[in-house]
Amino acid sequence: MINGVHYLQLVEPIKQLKREGRLIEALGLCNAAIVGAENAREGREPAPWYTEQAAIIYRKLGQRDNEIAVLQRWLRVSPADRREGSQIKERLDKLLP
């Protein structure tokens, strides 16, 4: 729960904020949802959508280091067998030499 709202209920607000160009606010919700997804993962990988959206926003803001960091964070908390072949890993591989 993030401010009384389950992280899964943040998808539409994030999409709306992005449509409105309110990227910093959308990023704040993404980061809160990432924490929620990590806390709810129960040994699995966290829901990747929030990480993907945060990475997209960081890219739009020109914050490459933060984009890399959020992708690496998802990989760190995900089980090893779920990392390879994931969209998160593919996106990170494109950013790193």
MARVOSE-570951 format. One line per 4 residues: number of its first residue (from 0); their letters; for each residue y, z, x of C-alpha. Coordinates in nm, 4 decimals. Each point is the difference from the previous one (the first is absolute). Example, Ala and Ser with C-alpha at 12.3 -4.5 7.8 and 13.67 -1.06 7.14 Angstrom:
BEGIN
0	AS	-0.4500,0.7800,1.2300 ~ 0.3440,-0.0660,0.1370;
END
This chain:
BEGIN
0	MING	0.0000,0.0000,0.0000 ~ 0.3468,-0.0918,0.1211 ~ 0.2760,0.1807,-0.1895 ~ -0.2373,0.0435,-0.2931;
4	VHYL	-0.1126,-0.3639,0.0040 ~ -0.3413,-0.1142,0.1202 ~ 0.0345,-0.2367,0.2944 ~ -0.1863,-0.2719,-0.1922;
8	QLVE	0.2857,-0.0060,-0.2501 ~ 0.2454,-0.1045,0.2725 ~ -0.1125,-0.3638,0.0165 ~ 0.2370,-0.1301,-0.2683;
12	PIKQ	0.3008,0.2062,0.1148 ~ -0.0518,-0.1320,0.3547 ~ -0.0219,-0.3584,-0.1259 ~ 0.3129,0.0469,-0.2117;
16	LKRE	0.2015,0.1472,0.2842 ~ -0.1037,-0.2878,0.2245 ~ 0.1032,-0.2539,-0.2656 ~ 0.3379,0.1705,-0.0213;
20	GRLI	0.0390,-0.0127,0.3776 ~ -0.0054,0.3798,0.0250 ~ -0.2283,-0.0081,0.3016 ~ 0.0807,0.3433,0.1437;
24	EALG	-0.0813,0.1662,-0.3321 ~ -0.3191,-0.2049,-0.0329 ~ -0.0941,0.1001,0.3522 ~ 0.0483,0.3661,-0.0874;
28	LCNA	-0.2429,-0.0352,-0.2907 ~ -0.2450,-0.1921,0.2192 ~ 0.0019,0.2732,0.2606 ~ -0.0513,0.2686,-0.2642;
32	AIVG	-0.2860,-0.2011,-0.1512 ~ -0.1580,-0.0470,0.3439 ~ -0.0187,0.3793,0.0334 ~ -0.1471,0.0235,-0.3501;
36	AENA	-0.2580,-0.2693,0.0770 ~ -0.0963,0.1703,0.3249 ~ -0.0442,0.3338,-0.1764 ~ -0.2175,-0.1578,-0.2714;
40	REGR	-0.2242,-0.2108,0.2221 ~ -0.3002,0.2369,0.0072 ~ -0.1441,-0.1466,0.3208 ~ 0.0791,-0.3596,-0.0954;
44	EPAP	0.2915,-0.2139,0.1080 ~ 0.3272,0.0676,-0.1820 ~ 0.1185,-0.2562,-0.2527 ~ 0.1457,-0.2726,0.2240;
48	WYTE	0.2558,-0.1464,-0.2403 ~ 0.2661,0.2598,0.0768 ~ -0.0396,-0.0519,0.3746 ~ 0.0203,-0.3776,-0.0444;
52	QAAI	0.3176,0.0339,-0.2056 ~ 0.1573,0.2365,0.2527 ~ -0.0829,-0.2474,0.2783 ~ 0.1583,-0.2841,-0.1978;
56	IYRK	0.3146,0.2037,-0.0570 ~ 0.0217,0.1005,0.3652 ~ -0.0325,-0.3679,0.0907 ~ 0.2846,-0.0919,-0.2376;
60	LGQR	0.2125,0.2759,0.1523 ~ -0.0738,-0.1248,0.3513 ~ -0.1772,0.3234,0.0954 ~ -0.2971,-0.1393,0.1916;
64	DNEI	-0.0917,0.3309,0.1671 ~ -0.0176,0.1739,-0.3383 ~ -0.2034,-0.2876,-0.1408 ~ -0.2517,0.0404,0.2814;
68	AVLQ	-0.0022,0.3792,-0.0364 ~ -0.0770,-0.0047,-0.3730 ~ -0.2861,-0.2458,0.0529 ~ -0.1419,0.2070,0.2849;
72	RWLR	0.0241,0.3115,-0.2159 ~ -0.2240,-0.1583,-0.2656 ~ -0.2523,-0.1028,0.2649 ~ -0.0061,0.3503,0.1513;
76	VSPA	-0.0938,0.1677,-0.3273 ~ -0.2459,-0.2667,-0.1142 ~ -0.3717,0.0160,0.0797 ~ -0.0924,-0.2250,0.2926;
80	DRRE	-0.2182,-0.2263,-0.2151 ~ 0.2956,-0.0769,-0.2315 ~ 0.2520,-0.0977,0.2697 ~ -0.1300,-0.3301,0.1337;
84	GSQI	0.0575,-0.2869,-0.2378 ~ 0.2576,0.1910,-0.2026 ~ 0.3314,-0.1635,-0.0841 ~ 0.1712,0.2893,0.1740;
88	KERL	-0.1830,-0.0739,0.3265 ~ 0.0682,-0.3723,-0.0320 ~ 0.3711,0.0633,-0.0525 ~ 0.0125,0.2364,0.2973;
92	DKLL	-0.1858,-0.2473,0.2237 ~ 0.2696,-0.2599,-0.0750 ~ 0.2700,0.2422,0.1134 ~ -0.1608,0.1125,0.3248;
96	P	-0.0456,-0.2258,0.3035;
END
